Amino acid sequence: MQIQQNMEGALTARDRVGIQDFVLLDETTEEAFMNNLQKRFSNDLIYTYIGTLLVSLNPYKELDIYNQKQMDIYMGVNFFELPPHIYALADNAYHTMLTEYNNHFILISGESGAGKTEASKKILQYYAVSCPSTTLLNTVRDKMLMSNPVLEAFGNAKTLKNDNSSRFGKYMDIQFDSQGDAVGGHILNYLLEKSRVVHQNHGERNFHIFYQLVEGAGDDLLQRLGLERDCQLYKYLTQGECAIVPSINDRNDWKTVKNALQVININESDNNDLFSIVASVLHLGNLKFSPDGKGLATLSSSSEELRWVSNLLGVEAQKLHEGFTFRKIEAKNDQILSPFTIDHAIYARDALAKAIYGQTFTWLVNRINESMENTDPSRKTVIGLLDIYGFEVFYVNSFEQFCINYCNEKLQQLFIQLTLKAEQEEYEAEGIEWEPVQFFNNKIICDLVEEKHRGIIAILDEECLRPGEATDLTFLERLEDKMANHPHFVTHKLADKMTRKTLERGDFRLLHYAGEVTYCVVGFLDKNNDLLYRNIKDLMCQSKNAIIQECFLTSDSENRKRPETVATQFKSSLLKLTEILMAKEAWYIRCLKSNESKEKGSFFSYSHNNVHVQKIKLHTIIFTGQFDEALIRHQVKYLGLMEHLRVRRAGFAYRRRYDVFLQRYKPLCPATWPHWRGDPAEGVEVLVQHLGYLPNEYKMGRNKIFIRHPRTLYATEDAFEKCKHELATRLQAKYRGYRAKGEFKKQKEAATKIETCWRGVQARKERQKRAWAVKVIKQFIKGYMTRGQAKSTDNSEYLAFVRQHFLSRLKENLPKTVLDKTSWYSPPPVCSETSEILRKLHYRILVRKYVRGITPQRKAQLQLKLVASTLFKGKKESYPQSVAQPFVDTRLNEQDINPRVIQMIRNEHIKYSVPVIKYDRNGFKPRPRQMILTQTAAYLVEEAKIKQRVLYTSLKGISVSSLTDGIVAFHITCEDPKQKGDLVMQCDYLFEFLTKLSIIANKHNAIKVVQGSIKTEVQAGKEGGVDFSIGQEPMVYKGKNGHLMVVTTRTRTR
C-alpha cells in the first residue's frame, strides 16, 4: 500500500504552472481545457497529457530539451514518472513493442506548418541514440537519419504557411530484431505534388533541391550542367517571386544533401545523373515556343536550352524537338504527326518536367529503401512513422489540396475508429456500463469523396475518360447534378444568396471535419490525367541517363492500357496504407498550430503509452507561437480532443485479459504466487483486493479487467518491478552464496600463502633501500663539510651535484638581451671560473645574433646616428629628442625642385635637399628657401633661382647653439669685399641636415656647438652675430644691437 501511495503522489504532482495531465482537471469543459493550455504555453511548458494523449505546442524557437542528457533521462522510464515529452512517447512505443513482440506505428498529423516533420525527426534521433549500438547498426541508423535531408530537399518546399512544408506523404517502417536493435527500414511515399515543379503560387517556392543546386553547387558542376548561379534566370523558380528566403540557407543545405547522398550509397555516377535530371527540369522551364503563320507552336532546333535538355537527358535533340511540337497519332498501322498549338506545346513541356521529376523522386525513395534493406529472413517487429500532409486551406485551393485534405479525412476516420468508436464498442462488448460520448463521425465526408460510382473521385475519373469535349466546368456540372442535396457539398449554383457571394462560378466547397474549404476546379482534369504524350515517353525510354532508363521502362511504353488516374492511384494507396495501419498498434502525434504568423512562443507536446498498455492510442499536439485562442479552439474541436478527454474521464485508461494480467502481476500477492489453480477472473479479483484497489478504480468485464486511472496501473507496475527485483535477488543470493563458500576457502588459503611470501619480499627490499639511503646521506654530508677543499673522493660527488645544479638553474635564467648585465646567476665558488667563461661566451653569442639581424638599411641608419651622436651628444639640448626619429635620404623630391635649378646643377649629383628659412644679412627678414647638397657645393635656392652657391672648400665652419633652436650659421671664407658673407638659416631637420653635410662635405671637425652667441661675418670686414636666450615661447627677431635674437624654450624632461 505504501508503494501505491508514493506512486499516486508522484503521478498527481502538478507543475508550478498549470496541470500536466488534462485528465486531472476539476472540470472537463472546453474553457478549462484552453485555460490550462494557455498557462503552460506562456511558461514554455510545451507538453501536456490527456491520459495517454500528449498535447504539444510548437514554440517556433529552439528549446534545450532535446539533448543527450534528456534522452538518457527518458530511457526506460514509466509514462507518468517524468514530465511529458516526445522522448517518452518514443521510448514507450519501443519498449511495448519489445515486451509484446508486435508491430506499432506513430501517426503524426495536423495542419501544414504545425511541426509534423520536426516531430518525426526527434523520434528518429531518439531511436538512433537509445537503441543498442554496433558498426552495422550505426550504419543503418545513419541512413535512416540522413534520408530526411534528401527527401526534404526533393520533396519539401516553401508554402504560404510553412517554409519547409512536406509536399508528399511519407510512411517509414523502422525494423527491429528480437534484441531491440534497429536493423533496417522501408519508406513508402504518397502523392508528390508534381504540379509545383512547373507552377508556384505567389509567395511560394519550388522544391528546395532546385535552389540548393543553383546556390550551393560548385562552379564546375554548374558549368557542366549549363546553369548559372542566379535563380532569377529560371522560370520554374521565379513564379512565386520569393526565390530567396531569409530563413532558408540553400548553400548550407546543399552541403548537407551532398553528404547525405553519400551516406545512403548514391555513387558518383548516379549523383551526376541525378543532378543532370534536376538541371534538365530548369532548362525545360526556359524553353519558349513561338507561333508560326498558322498559330502553331514552333521551337528553334538550335535553341540553347533544347540542346542542354537533350544532353542532360541523353536523348536526341531532333526527336525531343519533334516531341514538343507534334503529337504522334496511331491509326491502325499508320502514324500521323499532328502539330501542337502553343498551349499544347507548353502542356507537353510541363508534363515532361513533372514526369521526370516525379519518377526520379520515386527512384530516390527506392534507392534509400535498398540502402536500408535488411535481408535477414528472421522475424522482425516494426515501428512505423507516418509523416503525412497536414490539412491545407490556401487562398486558391486546387487538385493537390483536394487530395491532401481527403487524406486527412481518412486519417481522421482512422483516428475515430481506433480511439473513440473502438473504445465505446469494446466497453459494450465487455458489459461495462458508461455514458456514451458523442463525437463527429466524418464517414459521410469520406464517402462523399471516395464512394464508388457516386463519389467526387469517381465522377472526376468518368469525366476524364468520357469521349467528347470534357472540361473542368463540365466536371463541375456533373458534381452539381450528383451532389445537389449533399449537406457537405455546395457550389455557386447550389448555394443560397448569401453563400453565393463567397463562391466563384468555377468553385465548389466541401465542409470538411476541419472546416470549410473552397476548391477551384481549374486544372482538375489535367492534373488527374497527368498524361505524358506517348512519343515523348518512347523517347525517354531511349535515354542514356541511367536513372531515366530505370524510370521509363520499355515494357511500360509498350503497354497500351490507359494508366490509372492520379486520384484513383492516391485513393488505392490510402486504402493500402489504412490496411497497414489497422494491422498495427496505434500511437498518435496530433500537431496543432498556435497562430498563423509563426510568431515565437513556447509550446510543444506529445502523447505516450506505457510498455504494457494495449491498444491505448497516443496523441501529440503541437501549438505554435503566439496563442491564437480561436485558431487553437478550432483545431481542438476537429481533432476530437475534448471527446477524447471525456472518454478518458468517463471510461477506463487500461484493460487486459484476465490471464495476461494475472500472469504478469501474480508475484505481488502470496495467494496467487507462484501458481493460481482456479479461474483467472477469480485470481485477478484476489490480486486487486490484496493490492488495495478501490471499487471505483476498476471494473471486472466478461474477459478483461478495466482500470480507470493510469496512476493505478503504474503503481501496480512499480510494485511489480520492485517485487521482480526482490525475487531475482533472492535466487541470485542463494546461488552466489553456494558458489562463494567454496571459492572463499580456496582464495583464503591462497591469499595467506601469497601474503606471507609478499611480505618477506617487501621487507627485504625495504631494508636494502634504507641501507642505500644512509650511505648516500652520509656521503653527501661529508662532501658538504669538505666543499672548500681540493677535489677528493669525499667531496667529488657533492661538487658534481653543485655544478650540475648551478648549470641547470643557469640554463633557465640566461639573459635574453645584450643590455641585460645584471641578471647573470651568481655562481658557487667551485663554478666561478666556469661561470665567467660562460658569461663571456653567452654575451658574444647575443652580440653576434644582434649584429647578424641588422639589415643594410638599419646599418646605414645607425652609422648616420653614430655620426650625429659624435657631433651633438651632450652638447645640444634638443639632441636626445632626435635620436628616435629616423633619418631619410632627402626631404625634397625632384618634383619639389624647380626644373631650371635641376638643369643648372645637372653636372653635380644631388645628395640631399631640405627646406630651410634663410635670414637676410642686414634686416634678418626670414626667407623660405631650399638647401640642396651636391658632391661639391651647397646651393641655396629660391624657386627657379640659385641665390647662393657655397663650395665645401670655402666653408670654414658651421656653428649651432647648445639650446633647442634650429639655427645654423655657415661661416664662409670672404676674400672679396663684394662677396656674400656668412649664411644664417633655420632648419627643422637640423641634426639630419648637418649629419648629411658632415659626411658629404667631410666637415666633421667644422661643426661647432657654441654657448651664448654666434659671431658672423656679414661681409668682408663687417661683423654681425646671433644671440640666443631662453624664454616662454620661441621667437626670432632683430635686436637693438643689430644682432639676430633667437629665443628658445627649455627641453621638457620626464
N, C-alpha and C positions, 0 to 999 in steps of 0.2 A: 504493500500500500504506500509505503514511504517513497518508493521509486516512482509510483504513478503520480503522487502529489508533486514531486520535484519536476517531473516531466510536464505536468499540466502548468506549473508555474512558468516554465521556460516557454511553452507553446503559446501561452496567453500574454506573454510580456509584450508591451506596446512600445513603439518608437517614441522618441521625445516629441515628435510632431506627427499627428495622425495615427491611424491604425494600419499595421502591415498586412492584415487579413480582413477583407471586407465582410467575411462571414461573421466576424466578431462585432460588427456594427450593432448598436442598440436598435436602430430602425433600418429596415431594408427598403427605404424609399430612394427614389432617384435623386432627390435633393441631398440626402445624407451621403449617398454614393459620390456625387460630384464634389461636395464639400471636402470629404476626406481625400479625394483625388487631388484637389487643388492645394490642400495643406501640404501634402507630401511633395507635390510638384514645386511649390515655392521654396522648398528647402533642399532641393537637389536629391530627394529620395525617389529614385526613378523606377523602383519596383514595388508592386503591391499584389497580394494574393487575393483570389476569390476561392477559398478552399485550395484545390489543386490547380486553379487557374491563376495565372500571374499577369498582372497589369503592368505595362511598361510605357513610360512617357519618354520620348526621344528628346534629349536636351539640345540637339543641334550644336553640341560642343563636346570636346574631349573630357572625359572624367577618368580619374585614376582608379578605376575599379576593374580593369581587365588585364592586370599584370600577372606575372608568375606567382606572386605571393597570394593573390586572390584565388588563382586556380588551385594552389595547394590547400587552401582553407576549405574549399568546397568538395574536394575529392573524398568520396565515400561517406559523406555526412547525410544524416536523415533530413527529410524535407524541411521540417519546421525548426531545426536546431539553429539555423543561421538566417539572417535577413534574406529576403527574396533576391534571386539573381538568375541570369540566364545560364550560368555555370551549374546551378543546382538542377535546372531542367535537364541539361545535357548529361549530367552525372547520374541522375535518377533513371533516365531512359536507358543509359548504358548498363547500369547495374541490374535493372529489371530484366533487360534482355539476357544478361549472363545468368541470372538466377532462374528465370522461367524458360530460357532457351527458346525464345520465339522472336518473331520479327516485329519491328516497330517503325513508325515514321513520325516525323515532326512536320506539321503543316504550318508554313509561315505565310500569312496572308494579311491583307489590309489595303488601304488606298495607296496610290502611287506616291512615293516620297515619304512613306511612313517609317522606313527603316528595315524593310524585309531583307534586303541583300546584306546589310551590315549584321543583322541577327544571324544569318546563315554563316557568315564569316567567323563570327565569335564562336559558334558551335564547332565549326571545323578546327579552329585554333585550339579550342579546349581539348578535343579528341587527339589532336596532334601531340599535345603535351602530356595528357593524362594516361594515354594507353601505353602498354609496355613497349620498350624501345630496342630494336636491333637495326643493323645496317639495312637489311631488306625492308623492314617495316618503316624505317625513316624515309626510304626512297618512295614507298607508296604514299606516305603522308605528305611528303614534299610535292608529289604530283597532284594530290587532291587539293592542297593549298594553292599551288601555282596554276591550277586550272582556272581559278577565279579570275585573276587579271587577264588571262587570254580570252575567256568567254565575255568578260565585261568589255574588253576592247572591241570585240567583234559583234557583241550583242546588246550593248548598253549605249544610251545616247542622252543628251540633254533635252528635257522637255520643259514645258512651262511650269511644271510642278516639282521637278526633280532634276538636278544636274547630272545624276548618274542613274537614270531610270532604266530598269531592265525591260528591253523590248522583245523579250522572249520568255517562255516559261521553262523552268529547269527543275528536274527531279533527279537527285543524286542518291544512289544506294551506296552506303559505306558497309563493306563486308567485314565481318569479324569471325575469327575462328573460335574454337571452344575455350581457348585461354583468354579471350578478350583482346587479341591482337588485331589491329586493323590491317587486313591482308589484301584488300582490293577495293575497287569501286566501279560504279557504272552510272552514266548520265543519260537521261532522256530529255530532249528539248522539244518545246512546243511553240508553234506559230511565231516564227521570227517575223517581225514587222518589216517585210521586204520593201514595202512602198516607201519607207523612209529613205532608202537608197537614192531614189530619184526625186523625192519631194519632201520638203520640211515646211511646217507651218512657221509663221513669224515668231521669232523668239526661241526656236528650237534648232538643234543641230543634227547632222547625220551621225552615223555610228562613230565612236571615238577613234577607231583604228585609222580612218582616213586622215584625221587631223594629226594624230601621232606620227604617221608616216611622213607627212609633209613637214611638220615642225621638228621632228626629232631625228629622222634618218640622216646618215652621213651624206656628204656631197657626192661621193662616188656612187652610192646606191641611187640617189635621186637622179643623177645623170644617166645611170643605166636604165632607169625606169621612165626617163623622159619627163621628169617632174621638176618643178621649181618650188623654192621654199616660200610660197605665198598662197595661202588658202583662198584668197580673193580671186585667183585666176581660174577657179574650177566651179562650174555652175552647180554641180551637185552638193557643194559645200557652202554655198552663199545664199540659198533661198530663204533661210531663216534669219539672215542678217545678224548673226551672232557667232561668227566663226571663232572669235577669241573670247573666252570666258575667264574672268579673273580667278574663279575658284578651281579651275582645271589647269594643271601643268602638263601639257601634252608631251613636252620633252622628257620629263622625268618618267611619265607613264610609258613612253616608248622604250626606255631602258628596262623598265620592269617587265614589259611584254616580251622583249627580246630574251631576257634571262629566263622567263617562264617557258618560252617555246623550247629552250634547250633542256629544261628540266623534264618536260613531257615528251622528250625524244623526237622532236621535229628536227630532222637533219638539215644541213646547209642547202642541199638541192631542193628539198620541199619548202624551205624558207624562201628561196628565190622564186619558186613557182607561186607560193602563196602571196608574196608581195607584188609579183607581176600581175596577179589577178586583181588585187586591190587597186593597183595603179591603172590597170586597163579600165576599171569602172570610172575612174576620174576622167580618163581620156574619152570614154564613151559619152560622158555628160557634156563634153565640149564639142561633140560632133554637131555641125549645123547644116540643115537642109535648106535648099532654096528652090523656088518654083520655076518650072520651065514655062514655055508659052502656053501649055495646056493646064497649068496649075498643078502638075505632077511633081513629086519630090525628086530633086537631083542632089548628088553629092560628088564633089570633085574626087576623082580617083587618086589625085596627087595630094589629097588632104594629109597634112602632117599628123593630125590626131588619128585618122584612119590607119596610117602606117604604123603608129605606135600601138594601136589596139591589136592589129594583126600580128605584130612582132611579139607582143607580150602574151597573147593567147595562143600563139603558134599556129595561125591559120592563114590561108591565102587572102591577101588584101582584096583581090578582084572578086572572089566569092563572097567575102564579107560585104563589099560594096553592093553586090547584087542582092544579098540578103536584106540590106537596109532599104533598098529602093524597089524591090519586086517581091511579089508573093508567088510561090510555086503552087499551081493548082493541078491536081492529078485528075484526069478524065479518062477512065479506062486505062489504056496503055499509053496515053499521051500526057505530056506535061506542058502546062501553059504558064508563062510568066505574066502576072498581072501587075502593072505598075502601081506604086503607092502614091497616095496624096501625102502632103507634108504631115498631116495628123497621124496617118498610118505609119509613116516612117519614124516619127518620134515615138509612137507606141512600140514599134519593133525594137528601136534602140533601148528604150527604158525596160522593155520586157527582158531583153538580153542581160542588161545590167542587174536587174533583180534576180534573174535565174542563176547567173553565175555566182552572185554573192550568196544567195540562199543555199545553193548546192555546196559552195565552199564552206559555209558555216556548218552544214551537216557533216561534211568531210572532217572538219576540225574536231567536232564532237566525237566522231568515230575514232579519230586518232588518239584523242585523250582517253577514250574507253580502252583502246588497245594497250596504251601505256600503263593503265591501272588494272588491267585484267589479271585475275588470279586463276591459274589453270589447275590448281589442286582440286581434285574431284570430291574431297571430303565435304561434309555438310557445313554450311556457314549460316550464321544469323546476320541480319542486316538492320541498320537504322537508316531510314530514308529521310532526306531533306528536300522538301518541296518549297522552292522559292519561285513563286509564280506571280504574274502581273497583278497589280492592285486595281481596284475599281477606279475607272477613269471617266472624268467628265471635263471635256475641253470646251472652248468656245465653239469650235466646229468638230463634231464627232462623226467619224466615218466608219468604214467597214472594220478597221482594226479595233476601234473602241467597242464596236458591237460584239466582236469575238471575245475580246478581253473581259467585258462585263458579263457575257454569257458564261465564261469560265468561272468568274467569281460567283455567279448564281449557283453553278454546280457545286462549287466548294462549300458555299453556304448551306446548300441542301445536304451535303455530306456531313457537315458540322451538326446540322439539326438531327440527322438520322443517328449519328454516333453519340450524341450527348443528350439533348433534351428528350427527343422522342424515344430513343432506346432506353433511357433511364426510366421513363414512365412505364414503358412496356415491361421492363424487367421487374419493376415493383409489383405490377399487376399479376405477372406470371408467378411470382413468389408468394402472392397473397398478403403483401404488405400494404396496409391502407395508408393513404396520404392524400393530401389535397392536390389535384392536378394543376399544373402550371400552364397558363395559356401562352402560346407563342405563335409567331407568324410563320406559317409553312409556305415557303416560296416555290413549292412544286408547280403551282399554277403559272409562274413566270417561266420556269424551265420548260414546261410543256408548250407554252406559247412560242418558245424559240425552237425546240427540237422535236416536237411531235411529228410522227410520220404523216406525210401527205397533207398535213394541216398547219404545221409549224412554219415560222419565218424562213428557216433554212431550207425546208422542203420547197416552199414557194420560190425562193431565190434560185434554187437549182433548176426547177422547172422552167423558170424564165430564161435561165442561161442556156438551156438545152433546146427550147422550142424553136421551130423554124419561123422565119419572118423577122421583122424589124423589132427585136426586143430591146428596150431601153430601160434606163433606171426609173423613168417615170411610169412606164407600163408595169414594172415590178411594183411600184408604189400603189398603182391602181389595183393590182391583184391582191395586195395586202389589205387594202380598204374593203374589197369585196369579201375576203375571207374572215377578216378580223373585226368587222364592223361593230360587233356587240361585246367585244372583249374588254373587261374593266381595266386592264393594264396596257391597252394599246389605244393611241389617239393620233390623228393626223389633222391637217388643216381642214380637210373636208368633213371629218367626223366630229370635230371639236365644237364646243359651244362658242358663243360670240366672244366672250372674254378670253378664253383659251386660244382662240384662233389668232388673236393679235400677237401671240408669242411664237407662232409657228409660221415658217415659210411653206410655200406650196410643195416644195420638194423634200419636206421633212416628215419624219414620224417619231413619235415619242413613246418610250416604254417606261412603265412605272416599276423600276427595279426594287429589290428589297432595300437597296441603299439609297433610293431616291429616284427622282425623275431624270431621264437622260433623253435629249433630243438628238436624233441621228439624221444626217444629210445623206440622201440616197445616191448622190452623185458619185460615181465610181464603184458602186456596189457590184455591178455585173462584171466589170473588167477585173476588179480585184478578186472576185470569187472565181472567175475563169482562170486568171493568171496563166494565160496560154503563151507559149513561145512558138513562133511560126516554125513549121517542120523543116524548111530549108536551112534556117539558122541552127536548129537543133542538130540536123545532119552535119552541118559544118563544125559544130562543137565536138561531135564525135571524132572528127579527123584532127583535132587539136594535138599539137606536140607538147603542150603543157601537161605534165603528168597528172596534176590534180584535176584539170578539166577532163582529161581522158577517163579518169576514175569516176567522175561525177556524171558524165554523159556517156553512158554505155551504148554501144551499137544495138544491143538487143532491145533497149528501151526505145531507140529511134525507130526500129522496125515494127514495134508493136502499134497496130493501127487503132487500138481501142482508146476511146476518149478517156483521159485521166479524170479521176475524181476531182470535184471542185474543192477549193480551199476550205470552205465552211464544212463540207461533209468530212474531209480529212480531219479537220480540227475536232469535229463532233465525235468521230470514231476514236481519236486519240484520247479525248477526255473520258469517254466511256471505259477505255482500257485502263487509263490512269485510276479511275474510280474503282475498278475491279482490283487493281494492285493495292490501293489504299485500304479497301474493305477487308483485305486478307491480312492486314497488319494491325497491331495495337496503335491507337492514335494518341498523339501529343500535339497540342496546338500552340502556336505563337500567333496572337492576334495583334496586329500593329495599328495603332491609331496616330493621327496627326493632331497636334495641339493648336496649330494655326496654319494658315496658307502661305504666310510670308517667310517661313523658316527663320524667325527671329530666335535668338539664343535663349534657351530656358534650361530646365533641368528635370527631365523625367524619362525613364526607360524601364520596362518591366517585362518579365516572362513568367509563364506558369510551369510548375514542376510536377513530378509524380514520384512516389516512393517505390523502392525496389519491389515491394510485394503487393502493390495496388494494381488490381486487374481491371483493364478497360476504364480507367479513370482518365478522362480527357484532360489534356494540358493546354493552357492558353496563355499567350503572351500578348500584351497590348502595349503599343508604343505611342506615347503622346509627344509632341514636338514643339519646343519653343514657347512663346507667349501663350497663355492659357485662354484660348478662344472657347468659351463655355458652350456657345450654340453649336459650333462645329463638333466638339467632343461629345456633347449630348446626342447629336445626330448619329455619330459612329457607335456610341454605346448602345443606342437603340437598335440599329440594324445589325449589329454583331450579336445581339441577344444576350448581352452581359447581365442585364437586370433579371432576365428569365433564368439565366444560369445561377445567379446569386440566390434567387428564390428557391430554385431546385435544391441547392446545397443546404439552405436553411431549413427547408421543409422535409428534405429526404435524408439519405444516409450517404456518407462520403466513401464508404468502403464496404465491399461484400466479397465473401469467399465461400466456396463449397465446404460443407462441414468436414469432410475427410481431409481436405487440404489444410484447413485452418487447424484442425486437431493435430495433424501430422507435424505441423511446424511448431506449435506452441505448447504441446503436451509436457515438455520438461518443466513448465512453470508450475505445475500442480502435482503434488505427490500422488493423488488419486489416479491421475492419467499417465504417470510415468512409471516404468518405461513402456508399458503396453496397456491399451484400453480394449477390453474384450467385448464391450457392448456396442449399442447403436452409436454412430458418430455424433448424431444430434444430441443425444444424452451426454456424451462425453464433453461436447462443447459447452453445454449448459453447466456441467460441474466445473469446467475450467474457468468460465467467465465469473461464476459465483465466487470461486477462490480468488480471482484477480480483483474482485470488488467492483465489478461493473454495476452502475446504477440502472434501474429499469428503463429510464428514458435515454440511455446511451446506446442501446442495442435492441434489435428485434430478431426473432427467430423465424425465418421463412421456411418454405417447403424443403428446399435443398441447400439454402445458404444462410449464413449469419450476416446480418446487416449492422454495421457500426455507424453511429450518427456522426461523431466528431473525429476528424483526423488525429487530434491530440490523444484520443483514447487509444487508437491504433498504435501510435508511436510510443506511447507509454508502455504498451504491451511489447512492442518491438525492442525497445531499450532494455526492458526486463529480460526478454529472451536473449539478447546479445550478452548481457551480463551473466545470465544463467549458463549460456553456452560456453562462455569462457571459464566459468567455475567448474563445469563438468570436465572440460578439456584439461583444466589444471589438475584436477584430482587424478585423472587417468595418467597424465604425464608424471605427476609426483610419485605415484606408485611404481611405475616402470623405472623412472630415473633413480628412485631410491634403491631398487633391487640391483640395478646395474652399478650404481655408485658405490655400494658397500664393497663389492669385490674389487673394484678399481681402487678404492681408497686404501685398502690393506696393502695392495701391491705398491701403490705410489708412496705410502708411508715408509715401507721398508726401503724402497729405492732412495727416497729422499734422505733418510737417515744416513745411508752409506755415502751418498753424494756430498751431504753436508760435512761429514767427517773429513773426507779427502779434501774438499774445497777449503775448509778452514785451515788445515795444515799447510796447503799450498800458499794461501793468503798470508799466514803468519810468517813463513819463510821469506816471502817477498817483502813483507813489511820490515823485517829485521835487516835484510840487505839494503833496503832504501835508507834506513836510519843510519847504518854504518857509513854508507857513502856520503850522506848529508853531513855527518860530523866531520869527516875528513875534509870535505870541501870548505866548510865554515872555518875550521882551524887554519887551513892554508890561506884563506882569504884574510883572516885577521893578522896572521904573521906578515903577509905581504903588505898590508896597510901600515903596520908598525915600521917596516923597513923600506918604505916607499922612497925615502930620500937617499938611500944608499945606492951603491953601484948594483947593476943587474946581477941577480943571483938566482939560485933555484928556489929560494924562499919568496922572492917578490916578482919573479918573471911573469907568472900568470896574472897577478894583480895589475902589474904595469900594462900588460897586453889588454886587459879589460878596460883600464883607464884610457888607453889610446883609442881603442875601438869605440868606447862611449863618447869620447871627445869628437872623433871623426863623424860619428852618427849625428850628434847634435849640430856639428858644424855644417853638415850636409843640408840639414833642414833650415839653417839660418844664414845662408850665404847672402852677402849684399847683392842687391839687384841692379844698382847703378854705380857709375864711376864716382859720383859725387858723395856716395854714402861711405864716409870714412870712420864712422863711429860704431857701427853695428857688428863689427867682426867679433866673433865669440872669444872670450878670454880663455886661453889655454892653461891646463895644469903645467907645473914646472917641467915635467918629463916631455911635454909636447911643444915647448916654447920655440925651439929652433924649427921644428917641422911647421908650426903654425905660421911663423914669419915667411918661410919659403912658399907655403901655400897661398898666403895673403898676397904676396907679390905676383905669383902666377895668376891668381884669380883676377887681380886688377888689370894685369896685362891682357888677359882674355877679354875683359869687359871693354877695355880701350880699343882692342882690335875689332871687336864686334861693332862698337860705335863708329869707328873710322870707316869700316867697310860698308856701313849702312848709309854713309853720306853720299848724296848724288852730286854729279858735277855742278849742277846749278847751285845746290846748297853750299858746296865748297867755295865757289866763286863768291857767293854772298857772304860767307864767313870771312873770306880774305878781305873783302871790302870793309866789313865791320871791324876787322883787326886793324886796318889802316886808320879807320875813324877813331877807334879806341886809342891808338897811339897818339893821334893828334889832339883829341879833346877830352879824354877821360881824366877826371879830377881837375879840369881846367875851366870848362864851361858848364854853367849850371843846368842848362837845358839838355845836356848830353844824355843823361840816364833815360829821359823820356823817348829818345830817338832810337834806343837800342832795339826795341821790339818792332819798330817799323822797317819793313824790308826795303832795300834799295832797288830801284828799277833801272832798266837800260837807258831810258830817256823819258823826259816829261813832256816832250813835244814830238808829235809825229810829223812826217814830211808834209802832210796835208795842212798842218798848223803853220808851217813856214812859207812865206811868200815865194812863189816860183822864181822870181827875179833874183832873190837872195841866193837861192839854191844854185841858180845859173852862175852867179858871180863867184861862188866858192866851190864850183863844181870840181876843181882840181884837188881840193882838200877833202878828205873823208870826215864826215861829221861823226864825232864820237859821242856827244851828249848835248842836249839842249834843255833849257829850263826857263820858265817865265820869271822875270825879276822886276823890281822897281828901282829905277836909277834916279838919284837925286842930283839936280844941277849943281855945278861947282860954285855958283855965286848965290843964287836965291834959294837953293836947295828945294826947288819945286819937284815933286815926285812925277816921274815919267814911266809908264809901263813899257817895258822892253823885253826882248828875247835875248838870252845869252846862249850863244852857240859855241861849243868847244870842238875844234878840229885837231888834226895831228900837230899843227904848228902854231895856232893862234886861237885867241878867244875873240868872238865877234859880238858886239852889242848892236842889236838890230831893232829898228823901228819900222814895222810893216815891210815896205819894199826897199828901205834904205839901210845901209850899214853905217851906223852912227860912229862906231869906233872899232878899230882893229888893234888888238893888243897881242903882240908877239910874245910868246913864252920867254924868249931870250931877254925881252925888255921888262919883264915882270920881276922886279927886285924883291917884292914881298907882298904878303897878304895878311891883313890884320882883322881880327874879330874880337868882340868884347867877351868878358867872362860871364856876362849876365845871360838872360833868357831871350834876348832880341835876336833878329835875323840879319843884322847889319854886317856887311863885309866891305873892306876897303882894299882895292888893288893899288899897290904902290908901283908906279911906272917910271922908268928912267926917262928924264926930260933933258935932252941935250939942246934942243931948240926952244927959245922963249915962246914961240908960237905954238909949239906942240902942246897938246892937251895934257893936263896933269893927272893926278890920282883919280881913280874911279870909285865912287861910293854907291853901293847898291843895298837893297834889302831882298832877301830870298827866303821863301817859305820852306824850301828844302835845303837849308844851309849845309847840314852835315853831308848829305848825299852829294851836293854840288861841289863842296871843297874836297871831299874824298876823291871824287872822279877827277877833279882838276889836278890834285896832287899826283895822281897816278899817270894821267895823260901827259901833263907838263913836267913830271918828275920834280915837283916842288915841295917835297915832304918837309924840308927844313925851312921853307919860305913862309909857312903858315904859322903866325904867332897869335896867341891868345893873351890880350893885354888887359890890365886893370885900369879903371878910370877912363882916360881919354885916348883917342887915336889921333895922332898927328898926321895931317895930309899935306900934300904939295899941290895947290890949285893949279899953278903953272910954274915955270922955272923961276925961282927966287921968291915966290909968293906962297906963304904957308896958310894952312887952314886946320880945322880939327873937327872931331866928332866927340861930344861929351856925353857920357852915359850916367844915368841916375835911376833910382828905384822909386816908383810911385804906385798909386792905387790903380791906374789904368795906363795901358801902353800908349805913348804918343811920340810923334816925330815932328819937330818944328825948328825954325831958325832962331837961335838965341841972340840976346842983345850983344854978346861979344863977337857975333858974326860966325859962331860955330854952329854945326848941326847938333841940336839937342835931341837925345833919344831917351825916353822914359820907359822903363820896363817894369814888370811885376816880378814878385818873388815866385819861385817854383813851389807849388804845393807839395808838401810831403805827407805821406801817410803815417 
